[in-house]
Structure formats: structure tokens, C-alpha cells
Amino acid sequence: MLQFEQLAAIQELGLPDRAVDSERIPWVPQGDGIWFRPLRFDVASGRWINLLKVARKGIVNRHRHSSQVLGYVLQGEWRYRERDWVARPGTLVYEPPGDVHTLLVEGEEEMLT
């Protein structure tokens, strides 16, 4: 969850309403070697868009999302322990609401989704 100070700092960047220069938005630490970069918050619908970066091999603990998730891999690769596929650059991943999964990053390259 973003702290108030982090959200205020993002709003102070003065980003335009329709085009986002993601390089101007800071990476927010989420765990050891894991960051996210928030790109858009839609408070009316409870949706958001962010980039996820994992800089090392590791696990993002088993979790569930209450709504659907769409993910697009830009760099590196990852998979879910509970699935038999690997997401690589160009892969679009759809998670239905309530899906439970454990994200694994096993490759040598930094992962960006």
C-alpha cells in the first residue's frame, strides 16, 4: 500500500492527464529486490496500472487478487508455481478474479512486467 507521502510525491510530479512519462515516477520498494512503479490509479473503479520489477531470483508470496489482473511481460521471465507455463517478453497474462498463485522469478535477467 502506498503511503500518503509517496502518493503526494507522485501527484506533485505534475504528470499530464492522458500521457504518462513513467521515467518520472519513482520505483516503490515492495520487498527485497522487488519494486513497483504506479502509473495510474482509478479510485472510482478500484483499478490501477503499475510496473512490477524483480531484480533477482525469488518468490512473490502466494496471493489472491479480488478482481481481474492483466499482465504484459516487458523483460525477463516468470511463472506461477501453480501453472505449467512461463511468461516471457511479449506474453499477456490474464488472471480471473479470485485466482490464487505464487509468482516465481527463476531467470538470471531482471524481470519487468
Phi and psi restraints in degrees (range 20) as a CNS / XPLOR table:
assign (resid 1 and name C) (resid 2 and name N)
       (resid 2 and name CA) (resid 2 and name C) 1.0 -70.0 20.0 2
assign (resid 2 and name N) (resid 2 and name CA)
       (resid 2 and name C) (resid 3 and name N) 1.0 136.8 20.0 2
assign (resid 2 and name C) (resid 3 and name N)
       (resid 3 and name CA) (resid 3 and name C) 1.0 -79.6 20.0 2
assign (resid 3 and name N) (resid 3 and name CA)
       (resid 3 and name C) (resid 4 and name N) 1.0 155.7 20.0 2
assign (resid 3 and name C) (resid 4 and name N)
       (resid 4 and name CA) (resid 4 and name C) 1.0 -53.9 20.0 2
assign (resid 4 and name N) (resid 4 and name CA)
       (resid 4 and name C) (resid 5 and name N) 1.0 -42.3 20.0 2
assign (resid 4 and name C) (resid 5 and name N)
       (resid 5 and name CA) (resid 5 and name C) 1.0 -62.5 20.0 2
assign (resid 5 and name N) (resid 5 and name CA)
       (resid 5 and name C) (resid 6 and name N) 1.0 -39.3 20.0 2
assign (resid 5 and name C) (resid 6 and name N)
       (resid 6 and name CA) (resid 6 and name C) 1.0 -66.4 20.0 2
assign (resid 6 and name N) (resid 6 and name CA)
       (resid 6 and name C) (resid 7 and name N) 1.0 -44.1 20.0 2
assign (resid 6 and name C) (resid 7 and name N)
       (resid 7 and name CA) (resid 7 and name C) 1.0 -63.9 20.0 2
assign (resid 7 and name N) (resid 7 and name CA)
       (resid 7 and name C) (resid 8 and name N) 1.0 -41.7 20.0 2
assign (resid 7 and name C) (resid 8 and name N)
       (resid 8 and name CA) (resid 8 and name C) 1.0 -61.9 20.0 2
assign (resid 8 and name N) (resid 8 and name CA)
       (resid 8 and name C) (resid 9 and name N) 1.0 -40.5 20.0 2
assign (resid 8 and name C) (resid 9 and name N)
       (resid 9 and name CA) (resid 9 and name C) 1.0 -63.1 20.0 2
assign (resid 9 and name N) (resid 9 and name CA)
       (resid 9 and name C) (resid 10 and name N) 1.0 -39.7 20.0 2
assign (resid 9 and name C) (resid 10 and name N)
       (resid 10 and name CA) (resid 10 and name C) 1.0 -65.0 20.0 2
assign (resid 10 and name N) (resid 10 and name CA)
       (resid 10 and name C) (resid 11 and name N) 1.0 -43.8 20.0 2
assign (resid 10 and name C) (resid 11 and name N)
       (resid 11 and name CA) (resid 11 and name C) 1.0 -65.0 20.0 2
assign (resid 11 and name N) (resid 11 and name CA)
       (resid 11 and name C) (resid 12 and name N) 1.0 -32.7 20.0 2
assign (resid 11 and name C) (resid 12 and name N)
       (resid 12 and name CA) (resid 12 and name C) 1.0 -70.2 20.0 2
assign (resid 12 and name N) (resid 12 and name CA)
       (resid 12 and name C) (resid 13 and name N) 1.0 -12.4 20.0 2
assign (resid 12 and name C) (resid 13 and name N)
       (resid 13 and name CA) (resid 13 and name C) 1.0 -67.4 20.0 2
assign (resid 13 and name N) (resid 13 and name CA)
       (resid 13 and name C) (resid 14 and name N) 1.0 -16.3 20.0 2
assign (resid 13 and name C) (resid 14 and name N)
       (resid 14 and name CA) (resid 14 and name C) 1.0 67.8 20.0 2
assign (resid 14 and name N) (resid 14 and name CA)
       (resid 14 and name C) (resid 15 and name N) 1.0 39.3 20.0 2
assign (resid 14 and name C) (resid 15 and name N)
       (resid 15 and name CA) (resid 15 and name C) 1.0 -70.3 20.0 2
assign (resid 15 and name N) (resid 15 and name CA)
       (resid 15 and name C) (resid 16 and name N) 1.0 143.7 20.0 2
assign (resid 15 and name C) (resid 16 and name N)
       (resid 16 and name CA) (resid 16 and name C) 1.0 -66.3 20.0 2
assign (resid 16 and name N) (resid 16 and name CA)
       (resid 16 and name C) (resid 17 and name N) 1.0 159.5 20.0 2
assign (resid 16 and name C) (resid 17 and name N)
       (resid 17 and name CA) (resid 17 and name C) 1.0 -67.4 20.0 2
assign (resid 17 and name N) (resid 17 and name CA)
       (resid 17 and name C) (resid 18 and name N) 1.0 -27.7 20.0 2
assign (resid 17 and name C) (resid 18 and name N)
       (resid 18 and name CA) (resid 18 and name C) 1.0 -120.7 20.0 2
assign (resid 18 and name N) (resid 18 and name CA)
       (resid 18 and name C) (resid 19 and name N) 1.0 -9.8 20.0 2
assign (resid 18 and name C) (resid 19 and name N)
       (resid 19 and name CA) (resid 19 and name C) 1.0 -135.2 20.0 2
assign (resid 19 and name N) (resid 19 and name CA)
       (resid 19 and name C) (resid 20 and name N) 1.0 128.4 20.0 2
assign (resid 19 and name C) (resid 20 and name N)
       (resid 20 and name CA) (resid 20 and name C) 1.0 -115.6 20.0 2
assign (resid 20 and name N) (resid 20 and name CA)
       (resid 20 and name C) (resid 21 and name N) 1.0 122.6 20.0 2
assign (resid 20 and name C) (resid 21 and name N)
       (resid 21 and name CA) (resid 21 and name C) 1.0 -87.8 20.0 2
assign (resid 21 and name N) (resid 21 and name CA)
       (resid 21 and name C) (resid 22 and name N) 1.0 95.3 20.0 2
assign (resid 21 and name C) (resid 22 and name N)
       (resid 22 and name CA) (resid 22 and name C) 1.0 -61.7 20.0 2
assign (resid 22 and name N) (resid 22 and name CA)
       (resid 22 and name C) (resid 23 and name N) 1.0 -23.4 20.0 2
assign (resid 22 and name C) (resid 23 and name N)
       (resid 23 and name CA) (resid 23 and name C) 1.0 -67.2 20.0 2
assign (resid 23 and name N) (resid 23 and name CA)
       (resid 23 and name C) (resid 24 and name N) 1.0 -18.3 20.0 2
assign (resid 23 and name C) (resid 24 and name N)
       (resid 24 and name CA) (resid 24 and name C) 1.0 -86.4 20.0 2
assign (resid 24 and name N) (resid 24 and name CA)
       (resid 24 and name C) (resid 25 and name N) 1.0 -7.7 20.0 2
assign (resid 24 and name C) (resid 25 and name N)
       (resid 25 and name CA) (resid 25 and name C) 1.0 -99.1 20.0 2
assign (resid 25 and name N) (resid 25 and name CA)
       (resid 25 and name C) (resid 26 and name N) 1.0 130.5 20.0 2
assign (resid 25 and name C) (resid 26 and name N)
       (resid 26 and name CA) (resid 26 and name C) 1.0 -71.7 20.0 2
assign (resid 26 and name N) (resid 26 and name CA)
       (resid 26 and name C) (resid 27 and name N) 1.0 153.6 20.0 2
assign (resid 26 and name C) (resid 27 and name N)
       (resid 27 and name CA) (resid 27 and name C) 1.0 -79.1 20.0 2
assign (resid 27 and name N) (resid 27 and name CA)
       (resid 27 and name C) (resid 28 and name N) 1.0 134.8 20.0 2
assign (resid 27 and name C) (resid 28 and name N)
       (resid 28 and name CA) (resid 28 and name C) 1.0 -105.4 20.0 2
assign (resid 28 and name N) (resid 28 and name CA)
       (resid 28 and name C) (resid 29 and name N) 1.0 122.9 20.0 2
assign (resid 28 and name C) (resid 29 and name N)
       (resid 29 and name CA) (resid 29 and name C) 1.0 -63.5 20.0 2
assign (resid 29 and name N) (resid 29 and name CA)
       (resid 29 and name C) (resid 30 and name N) 1.0 135.5 20.0 2
assign (resid 29 and name C) (resid 30 and name N)
       (resid 30 and name CA) (resid 30 and name C) 1.0 -117.3 20.0 2
assign (resid 30 and name N) (resid 30 and name CA)
       (resid 30 and name C) (resid 31 and name N) 1.0 -21.0 20.0 2
assign (resid 30 and name C) (resid 31 and name N)
       (resid 31 and name CA) (resid 31 and name C) 1.0 -179.8 20.0 2
assign (resid 31 and name N) (resid 31 and name CA)
       (resid 31 and name C) (resid 32 and name N) 1.0 -174.4 20.0 2
assign (resid 31 and name C) (resid 32 and name N)
       (resid 32 and name CA) (resid 32 and name C) 1.0 -66.0 20.0 2
assign (resid 32 and name N) (resid 32 and name CA)
       (resid 32 and name C) (resid 33 and name N) 1.0 109.9 20.0 2
assign (resid 32 and name C) (resid 33 and name N)
       (resid 33 and name CA) (resid 33 and name C) 1.0 76.3 20.0 2
assign (resid 33 and name N) (resid 33 and name CA)
       (resid 33 and name C) (resid 34 and name N) 1.0 15.6 20.0 2
assign (resid 33 and name C) (resid 34 and name N)
       (resid 34 and name CA) (resid 34 and name C) 1.0 -129.1 20.0 2
assign (resid 34 and name N) (resid 34 and name CA)
       (resid 34 and name C) (resid 35 and name N) 1.0 130.6 20.0 2
assign (resid 34 and name C) (resid 35 and name N)
       (resid 35 and name CA) (resid 35 and name C) 1.0 -136.8 20.0 2
assign (resid 35 and name N) (resid 35 and name CA)
       (resid 35 and name C) (resid 36 and name N) 1.0 159.1 20.0 2
assign (resid 35 and name C) (resid 36 and name N)
       (resid 36 and name CA) (resid 36 and name C) 1.0 -133.1 20.0 2
assign (resid 36 and name N) (resid 36 and name CA)
       (resid 36 and name C) (resid 37 and name N) 1.0 153.2 20.0 2
assign (resid 36 and name C) (resid 37 and name N)
       (resid 37 and name CA) (resid 37 and name C) 1.0 -121.8 20.0 2
assign (resid 37 and name N) (resid 37 and name CA)
       (resid 37 and name C) (resid 38 and name N) 1.0 106.4 20.0 2
assign (resid 37 and name C) (resid 38 and name N)
       (resid 38 and name CA) (resid 38 and name C) 1.0 -71.7 20.0 2
assign (resid 38 and name N) (resid 38 and name CA)
       (resid 38 and name C) (resid 39 and name N) 1.0 128.6 20.0 2
assign (resid 38 and name C) (resid 39 and name N)
       (resid 39 and name CA) (resid 39 and name C) 1.0 -106.5 20.0 2
assign (resid 39 and name N) (resid 39 and name CA)
       (resid 39 and name C) (resid 40 and name N) 1.0 -31.3 20.0 2
assign (resid 39 and name C) (resid 40 and name N)
       (resid 40 and name CA) (resid 40 and name C) 1.0 -158.6 20.0 2
assign (resid 40 and name N) (resid 40 and name CA)
       (resid 40 and name C) (resid 41 and name N) 1.0 137.5 20.0 2
assign (resid 40 and name C) (resid 41 and name N)
       (resid 41 and name CA) (resid 41 and name C) 1.0 -118.7 20.0 2
assign (resid 41 and name N) (resid 41 and name CA)
       (resid 41 and name C) (resid 42 and name N) 1.0 129.5 20.0 2
assign (resid 41 and name C) (resid 42 and name N)
       (resid 42 and name CA) (resid 42 and name C) 1.0 -114.9 20.0 2
assign (resid 42 and name N) (resid 42 and name CA)
       (resid 42 and name C) (resid 43 and name N) 1.0 90.8 20.0 2
assign (resid 42 and name C) (resid 43 and name N)
       (resid 43 and name CA) (resid 43 and name C) 1.0 -68.8 20.0 2
assign (resid 43 and name N) (resid 43 and name CA)
       (resid 43 and name C) (resid 44 and name N) 1.0 -23.3 20.0 2
assign (resid 43 and name C) (resid 44 and name N)
       (resid 44 and name CA) (resid 44 and name C) 1.0 -68.3 20.0 2
assign (resid 44 and name N) (resid 44 and name CA)
       (resid 44 and name C) (resid 45 and name N) 1.0 -37.4 20.0 2
assign (resid 44 and name C) (resid 45 and name N)
       (resid 45 and name CA) (resid 45 and name C) 1.0 -105.0 20.0 2
assign (resid 45 and name N) (resid 45 and name CA)
       (resid 45 and name C) (resid 46 and name N) 1.0 -8.3 20.0 2
assign (resid 45 and name C) (resid 46 and name N)
       (resid 46 and name CA) (resid 46 and name C) 1.0 75.9 20.0 2
assign (resid 46 and name N) (resid 46 and name CA)
       (resid 46 and name C) (resid 47 and name N) 1.0 23.9 20.0 2
assign (resid 46 and name C) (resid 47 and name N)
       (resid 47 and name CA) (resid 47 and name C) 1.0 -108.4 20.0 2
assign (resid 47 and name N) (resid 47 and name CA)
       (resid 47 and name C) (resid 48 and name N) 1.0 157.4 20.0 2
assign (resid 47 and name C) (resid 48 and name N)
       (resid 48 and name CA) (resid 48 and name C) 1.0 -151.1 20.0 2
assign (resid 48 and name N) (resid 48 and name CA)
       (resid 48 and name C) (resid 49 and name N) 1.0 163.0 20.0 2
assign (resid 48 and name C) (resid 49 and name N)
       (resid 49 and name CA) (resid 49 and name C) 1.0 -126.3 20.0 2
assign (resid 49 and name N) (resid 49 and name CA)
       (resid 49 and name C) (resid 50 and name N) 1.0 131.6 20.0 2
assign (resid 49 and name C) (resid 50 and name N)
       (resid 50 and name CA) (resid 50 and name C) 1.0 -149.0 20.0 2
assign (resid 50 and name N) (resid 50 and name CA)
       (resid 50 and name C) (resid 51 and name N) 1.0 161.1 20.0 2
assign (resid 50 and name C) (resid 51 and name N)
       (resid 51 and name CA) (resid 51 and name C) 1.0 -97.4 20.0 2
assign (resid 51 and name N) (resid 51 and name CA)
       (resid 51 and name C) (resid 52 and name N) 1.0 142.2 20.0 2
assign (resid 51 and name C) (resid 52 and name N)
       (resid 52 and name CA) (resid 52 and name C) 1.0 -115.8 20.0 2
assign (resid 52 and name N) (resid 52 and name CA)
       (resid 52 and name C) (resid 53 and name N) 1.0 130.1 20.0 2
assign (resid 52 and name C) (resid 53 and name N)
       (resid 53 and name CA) (resid 53 and name C) 1.0 -124.9 20.0 2
assign (resid 53 and name N) (resid 53 and name CA)
       (resid 53 and name C) (resid 54 and name N) 1.0 129.1 20.0 2
assign (resid 53 and name C) (resid 54 and name N)
       (resid 54 and name CA) (resid 54 and name C) 1.0 -123.5 20.0 2
assign (resid 54 and name N) (resid 54 and name CA)
       (resid 54 and name C) (resid 55 and name N) 1.0 120.0 20.0 2
assign (resid 54 and name C) (resid 55 and name N)
       (resid 55 and name CA) (resid 55 and name C) 1.0 -93.3 20.0 2
assign (resid 55 and name N) (resid 55 and name CA)
       (resid 55 and name C) (resid 56 and name N) 1.0 1.6 20.0 2
assign (resid 55 and name C) (resid 56 and name N)
       (resid 56 and name CA) (resid 56 and name C) 1.0 -154.1 20.0 2
assign (resid 56 and name N) (resid 56 and name CA)
       (resid 56 and name C) (resid 57 and name N) 1.0 169.5 20.0 2
assign (resid 56 and name C) (resid 57 and name N)
       (resid 57 and name CA) (resid 57 and name C) 1.0 -63.4 20.0 2
assign (resid 57 and name N) (resid 57 and name CA)
       (resid 57 and name C) (resid 58 and name N) 1.0 141.8 20.0 2
assign (resid 57 and name C) (resid 58 and name N)
       (resid 58 and name CA) (resid 58 and name C) 1.0 168.2 20.0 2
assign (resid 58 and name N) (resid 58 and name CA)
       (resid 58 and name C) (resid 59 and name N) 1.0 -173.0 20.0 2
assign (resid 58 and name C) (resid 59 and name N)
       (resid 59 and name CA) (resid 59 and name C) 1.0 -125.3 20.0 2
assign (resid 59 and name N) (resid 59 and name CA)
       (resid 59 and name C) (resid 60 and name N) 1.0 135.2 20.0 2
assign (resid 59 and name C) (resid 60 and name N)
       (resid 60 and name CA) (resid 60 and name C) 1.0 -99.0 20.0 2
assign (resid 60 and name N) (resid 60 and name CA)
       (resid 60 and name C) (resid 61 and name N) 1.0 113.8 20.0 2
assign (resid 60 and name C) (resid 61 and name N)
       (resid 61 and name CA) (resid 61 and name C) 1.0 -44.8 20.0 2
assign (resid 61 and name N) (resid 61 and name CA)
       (resid 61 and name C) (resid 62 and name N) 1.0 155.1 20.0 2
assign (resid 61 and name C) (resid 62 and name N)
       (resid 62 and name CA) (resid 62 and name C) 1.0 -54.5 20.0 2
assign (resid 62 and name N) (resid 62 and name CA)
       (resid 62 and name C) (resid 63 and name N) 1.0 132.5 20.0 2
assign (resid 62 and name C) (resid 63 and name N)
       (resid 63 and name CA) (resid 63 and name C) 1.0 -154.2 20.0 2
assign (resid 63 and name N) (resid 63 and name CA)
       (resid 63 and name C) (resid 64 and name N) 1.0 171.4 20.0 2
assign (resid 63 and name C) (resid 64 and name N)
       (resid 64 and name CA) (resid 64 and name C) 1.0 -136.5 20.0 2
assign (resid 64 and name N) (resid 64 and name CA)
       (resid 64 and name C) (resid 65 and name N) 1.0 141.2 20.0 2
assign (resid 64 and name C) (resid 65 and name N)
       (resid 65 and name CA) (resid 65 and name C) 1.0 -103.7 20.0 2
assign (resid 65 and name N) (resid 65 and name CA)
       (resid 65 and name C) (resid 66 and name N) 1.0 139.2 20.0 2
assign (resid 65 and name C) (resid 66 and name N)
       (resid 66 and name CA) (resid 66 and name C) 1.0 -76.6 20.0 2
assign (resid 66 and name N) (resid 66 and name CA)
       (resid 66 and name C) (resid 67 and name N) 1.0 -20.3 20.0 2
assign (resid 66 and name C) (resid 67 and name N)
       (resid 67 and name CA) (resid 67 and name C) 1.0 -127.7 20.0 2
assign (resid 67 and name N) (resid 67 and name CA)
       (resid 67 and name C) (resid 68 and name N) 1.0 175.5 20.0 2
assign (resid 67 and name C) (resid 68 and name N)
       (resid 68 and name CA) (resid 68 and name C) 1.0 -63.4 20.0 2
assign (resid 68 and name N) (resid 68 and name CA)
       (resid 68 and name C) (resid 69 and name N) 1.0 153.3 20.0 2
assign (resid 68 and name C) (resid 69 and name N)
       (resid 69 and name CA) (resid 69 and name C) 1.0 -129.2 20.0 2
assign (resid 69 and name N) (resid 69 and name CA)
       (resid 69 and name C) (resid 70 and name N) 1.0 133.8 20.0 2
assign (resid 69 and name C) (resid 70 and name N)
       (resid 70 and name CA) (resid 70 and name C) 1.0 -114.4 20.0 2
assign (resid 70 and name N) (resid 70 and name CA)
       (resid 70 and name C) (resid 71 and name N) 1.0 129.0 20.0 2
assign (resid 70 and name C) (resid 71 and name N)
       (resid 71 and name CA) (resid 71 and name C) 1.0 -128.7 20.0 2
assign (resid 71 and name N) (resid 71 and name CA)
       (resid 71 and name C) (resid 72 and name N) 1.0 140.6 20.0 2
assign (resid 71 and name C) (resid 72 and name N)
       (resid 72 and name CA) (resid 72 and name C) 1.0 -128.0 20.0 2
assign (resid 72 and name N) (resid 72 and name CA)
       (resid 72 and name C) (resid 73 and name N) 1.0 125.0 20.0 2
assign (resid 72 and name C) (resid 73 and name N)
       (resid 73 and name CA) (resid 73 and name C) 1.0 -84.3 20.0 2
assign (resid 73 and name N) (resid 73 and name CA)
       (resid 73 and name C) (resid 74 and name N) 1.0 124.6 20.0 2
assign (resid 73 and name C) (resid 74 and name N)
       (resid 74 and name CA) (resid 74 and name C) 1.0 -99.1 20.0 2
assign (resid 74 and name N) (resid 74 and name CA)
       (resid 74 and name C) (resid 75 and name N) 1.0 -32.6 20.0 2
assign (resid 74 and name C) (resid 75 and name N)
       (resid 75 and name CA) (resid 75 and name C) 1.0 -156.3 20.0 2
assign (resid 75 and name N) (resid 75 and name CA)
       (resid 75 and name C) (resid 76 and name N) 1.0 148.1 20.0 2
assign (resid 75 and name C) (resid 76 and name N)
       (resid 76 and name CA) (resid 76 and name C) 1.0 74.6 20.0 2
assign (resid 76 and name N) (resid 76 and name CA)
       (resid 76 and name C) (resid 77 and name N) 1.0 -162.2 20.0 2
assign (resid 76 and name C) (resid 77 and name N)
       (resid 77 and name CA) (resid 77 and name C) 1.0 -151.3 20.0 2
assign (resid 77 and name N) (resid 77 and name CA)
       (resid 77 and name C) (resid 78 and name N) 1.0 157.0 20.0 2
assign (resid 77 and name C) (resid 78 and name N)
       (resid 78 and name CA) (resid 78 and name C) 1.0 -156.3 20.0 2
assign (resid 78 and name N) (resid 78 and name CA)
       (resid 78 and name C) (resid 79 and name N) 1.0 169.8 20.0 2
assign (resid 78 and name C) (resid 79 and name N)
       (resid 79 and name CA) (resid 79 and name C) 1.0 -152.9 20.0 2
assign (resid 79 and name N) (resid 79 and name CA)
       (resid 79 and name C) (resid 80 and name N) 1.0 171.1 20.0 2
assign (resid 79 and name C) (resid 80 and name N)
       (resid 80 and name CA) (resid 80 and name C) 1.0 -102.9 20.0 2
assign (resid 80 and name N) (resid 80 and name CA)
       (resid 80 and name C) (resid 81 and name N) 1.0 134.1 20.0 2
assign (resid 80 and name C) (resid 81 and name N)
       (resid 81 and name CA) (resid 81 and name C) 1.0 -54.2 20.0 2
assign (resid 81 and name N) (resid 81 and name CA)
       (resid 81 and name C) (resid 82 and name N) 1.0 -32.9 20.0 2
assign (resid 81 and name C) (resid 82 and name N)
       (resid 82 and name CA) (resid 82 and name C) 1.0 -84.9 20.0 2
assign (resid 82 and name N) (resid 82 and name CA)
       (resid 82 and name C) (resid 83 and name N) 1.0 0.5 20.0 2
assign (resid 82 and name C) (resid 83 and name N)
       (resid 83 and name CA) (resid 83 and name C) 1.0 -123.6 20.0 2
assign (resid 83 and name N) (resid 83 and name CA)
       (resid 83 and name C) (resid 84 and name N) 1.0 166.1 20.0 2
assign (resid 83 and name C) (resid 84 and name N)
       (resid 84 and name CA) (resid 84 and name C) 1.0 -108.4 20.0 2
assign (resid 84 and name N) (resid 84 and name CA)
       (resid 84 and name C) (resid 85 and name N) 1.0 18.2 20.0 2
assign (resid 84 and name C) (resid 85 and name N)
       (resid 85 and name CA) (resid 85 and name C) 1.0 -116.5 20.0 2
assign (resid 85 and name N) (resid 85 and name CA)
       (resid 85 and name C) (resid 86 and name N) 1.0 162.9 20.0 2
assign (resid 85 and name C) (resid 86 and name N)
       (resid 86 and name CA) (resid 86 and name C) 1.0 -121.8 20.0 2
assign (resid 86 and name N) (resid 86 and name CA)
       (resid 86 and name C) (resid 87 and name N) 1.0 130.3 20.0 2
assign (resid 86 and name C) (resid 87 and name N)
       (resid 87 and name CA) (resid 87 and name C) 1.0 -90.7 20.0 2
assign (resid 87 and name N) (resid 87 and name CA)
       (resid 87 and name C) (resid 88 and name N) 1.0 121.2 20.0 2
assign (resid 87 and name C) (resid 88 and name N)
       (resid 88 and name CA) (resid 88 and name C) 1.0 -121.4 20.0 2
assign (resid 88 and name N) (resid 88 and name CA)
       (resid 88 and name C) (resid 89 and name N) 1.0 171.7 20.0 2
assign (resid 88 and name C) (resid 89 and name N)
       (resid 89 and name CA) (resid 89 and name C) 1.0 -49.7 20.0 2
assign (resid 89 and name N) (resid 89 and name CA)
       (resid 89 and name C) (resid 90 and name N) 1.0 131.1 20.0 2
assign (resid 89 and name C) (resid 90 and name N)
       (resid 90 and name CA) (resid 90 and name C) 1.0 94.2 20.0 2
assign (resid 90 and name N) (resid 90 and name CA)
       (resid 90 and name C) (resid 91 and name N) 1.0 -7.6 20.0 2
assign (resid 90 and name C) (resid 91 and name N)
       (resid 91 and name CA) (resid 91 and name C) 1.0 -81.5 20.0 2
assign (resid 91 and name N) (resid 91 and name CA)
       (resid 91 and name C) (resid 92 and name N) 1.0 133.3 20.0 2
assign (resid 91 and name C) (resid 92 and name N)
       (resid 92 and name CA) (resid 92 and name C) 1.0 -103.9 20.0 2
assign (resid 92 and name N) (resid 92 and name CA)
       (resid 92 and name C) (resid 93 and name N) 1.0 125.5 20.0 2
assign (resid 92 and name C) (resid 93 and name N)
       (resid 93 and name CA) (resid 93 and name C) 1.0 -111.1 20.0 2
assign (resid 93 and name N) (resid 93 and name CA)
       (resid 93 and name C) (resid 94 and name N) 1.0 132.4 20.0 2
assign (resid 93 and name C) (resid 94 and name N)
       (resid 94 and name CA) (resid 94 and name C) 1.0 -115.0 20.0 2
assign (resid 94 and name N) (resid 94 and name CA)
       (resid 94 and name C) (resid 95 and name N) 1.0 128.9 20.0 2
assign (resid 94 and name C) (resid 95 and name N)
       (resid 95 and name CA) (resid 95 and name C) 1.0 -116.7 20.0 2
assign (resid 95 and name N) (resid 95 and name CA)
       (resid 95 and name C) (resid 96 and name N) 1.0 120.4 20.0 2
assign (resid 95 and name C) (resid 96 and name N)
       (resid 96 and name CA) (resid 96 and name C) 1.0 -70.6 20.0 2
assign (resid 96 and name N) (resid 96 and name CA)
       (resid 96 and name C) (resid 97 and name N) 1.0 158.6 20.0 2
assign (resid 96 and name C) (resid 97 and name N)
       (resid 97 and name CA) (resid 97 and name C) 1.0 -54.1 20.0 2
assign (resid 97 and name N) (resid 97 and name CA)
       (resid 97 and name C) (resid 98 and name N) 1.0 136.8 20.0 2
assign (resid 97 and name C) (resid 98 and name N)
       (resid 98 and name CA) (resid 98 and name C) 1.0 85.4 20.0 2
assign (resid 98 and name N) (resid 98 and name CA)
       (resid 98 and name C) (resid 99 and name N) 1.0 -2.5 20.0 2
assign (resid 98 and name C) (resid 99 and name N)
       (resid 99 and name CA) (resid 99 and name C) 1.0 -62.8 20.0 2
assign (resid 99 and name N) (resid 99 and name CA)
       (resid 99 and name C) (resid 100 and name N) 1.0 136.4 20.0 2
assign (resid 99 and name C) (resid 100 and name N)
       (resid 100 and name CA) (resid 100 and name C) 1.0 -111.1 20.0 2
assign (resid 100 and name N) (resid 100 and name CA)
       (resid 100 and name C) (resid 101 and name N) 1.0 130.8 20.0 2
assign (resid 100 and name C) (resid 101 and name N)
       (resid 101 and name CA) (resid 101 and name C) 1.0 -158.4 20.0 2
assign (resid 101 and name N) (resid 101 and name CA)
       (resid 101 and name C) (resid 102 and name N) 1.0 163.0 20.0 2
assign (resid 101 and name C) (resid 102 and name N)
       (resid 102 and name CA) (resid 102 and name C) 1.0 -124.8 20.0 2
assign (resid 102 and name N) (resid 102 and name CA)
       (resid 102 and name C) (resid 103 and name N) 1.0 114.4 20.0 2
assign (resid 102 and name C) (resid 103 and name N)
       (resid 103 and name CA) (resid 103 and name C) 1.0 -82.4 20.0 2
assign (resid 103 and name N) (resid 103 and name CA)
       (resid 103 and name C) (resid 104 and name N) 1.0 127.2 20.0 2
assign (resid 103 and name C) (resid 104 and name N)
       (resid 104 and name CA) (resid 104 and name C) 1.0 -117.8 20.0 2
assign (resid 104 and name N) (resid 104 and name CA)
       (resid 104 and name C) (resid 105 and name N) 1.0 130.8 20.0 2
assign (resid 104 and name C) (resid 105 and name N)
       (resid 105 and name CA) (resid 105 and name C) 1.0 -112.7 20.0 2
assign (resid 105 and name N) (resid 105 and name CA)
       (resid 105 and name C) (resid 106 and name N) 1.0 115.7 20.0 2
assign (resid 105 and name C) (resid 106 and name N)
       (resid 106 and name CA) (resid 106 and name C) 1.0 -119.1 20.0 2
assign (resid 106 and name N) (resid 106 and name CA)
       (resid 106 and name C) (resid 107 and name N) 1.0 -12.6 20.0 2
assign (resid 106 and name C) (resid 107 and name N)
       (resid 107 and name CA) (resid 107 and name C) 1.0 -78.4 20.0 2
assign (resid 107 and name N) (resid 107 and name CA)
       (resid 107 and name C) (resid 108 and name N) 1.0 169.0 20.0 2
assign (resid 107 and name C) (resid 108 and name N)
       (resid 108 and name CA) (resid 108 and name C) 1.0 -79.8 20.0 2
assign (resid 108 and name N) (resid 108 and name CA)
       (resid 108 and name C) (resid 109 and name N) 1.0 -27.4 20.0 2
assign (resid 108 and name C) (resid 109 and name N)
       (resid 109 and name CA) (resid 109 and name C) 1.0 -82.4 20.0 2
assign (resid 109 and name N) (resid 109 and name CA)
       (resid 109 and name C) (resid 110 and name N) 1.0 144.9 20.0 2
assign (resid 109 and name C) (resid 110 and name N)
       (resid 110 and name CA) (resid 110 and name C) 1.0 -56.2 20.0 2
assign (resid 110 and name N) (resid 110 and name CA)
       (resid 110 and name C) (resid 111 and name N) 1.0 140.3 20.0 2
assign (resid 110 and name C) (resid 111 and name N)
       (resid 111 and name CA) (resid 111 and name C) 1.0 -102.4 20.0 2
assign (resid 111 and name N) (resid 111 and name CA)
       (resid 111 and name C) (resid 112 and name N) 1.0 134.2 20.0 2
assign (resid 111 and name C) (resid 112 and name N)
       (resid 112 and name CA) (resid 112 and name C) 1.0 -134.9 20.0 2
assign (resid 112 and name N) (resid 112 and name CA)
       (resid 112 and name C) (resid 113 and name N) 1.0 119.9 20.0 2
